[in-house]
Amino acid sequence: MICDVLIIKDGLPLLSKSFSNSSNVKNMFSEIDNLIMVSGFFSALNSFSDSFEDLGTISELKLSNNNLKLSFLKDPNIPDLIFLATYDKNSELMNVQKFLSKISNLFLKTYSYNQIINWNGKLDRFKDFLSVIEEYNEKEEKVKKVSYDNSVVSWLKSFEDNIDVPVKLESDLEGIESNPDFYDFVPNFTSTKKINPKHYLTGNVSCKIYDNIDGQKTINQITEELNVEHNKVYNICKNLVKMGFISFT
């Protein structure tokens, strides 16, 4: 999540916008004196990196007193124009850089080169651009939500109970001395971290099967304890294998 956006020109805060009401950085950006100090600091920091070609451009910083990070984008078209964003741990640097790049492009399309270069230092000069930032951020959040919802639906569908290899039912096994190989499979947890099966499985039987997995019992033993069909236990275990929670031995 993008928490704050700050545009800096010549070491001064040209425009600031906050999307968060809970972070310490937001409180720091909310006062003009702090804004001026922050803008001067980050402008000097970028100028410092520019003085040493081997250092490259600063693109990200981490603040030690909170969970937020800061990302920078220096506009190549206008001297000393810097776009800065704070964001939480759930956001990736690449996506934040894309966000800043888009904000930069929109800003340069909204205002002329001369308007920006000849800025007199007043904070209200570009305040109309705040609505542009808000609109673009809302659009991005909607896109993320739709993308997330679609990915969750697709992920859940991929784990629906299905039989991808022929499995004989118990009624078909009558009179046959040997049992299918999977009867002797032993499901083992691939991690020591337990999960809540209700988040990933449907039905009480599926959860009971999960709770009976201990790395010792075979598919056949779990079946006998729960009095359910062998192929039911096997299919639930296969889904858990696909999810990466267990493996067979």
Secondary structure, 3 states (H helix, E strand, C coil): CEEEEEEEECCEEEEEEECCCCCHHHHHHCCHHHHHHHHHHHHHHHHHHHHCHHHCCCCEEECCCCCCEEEEEECCCCCCEEEEEEECCCCCHHHHHHHHHHHHHHHHHHCCHHHHHCCCCCHHHHCCHHHHHHHHHHHHHHHHHHHHHHHHHHHHHCCCCCCCCCCCCHHHHCCCCCCCHHHHCCEEECCCCCCCHHHCCCCHHHHHHHHCCCCCCCHHHHHHHHCCCHHHHHHHHHHHHHHCCEEEC
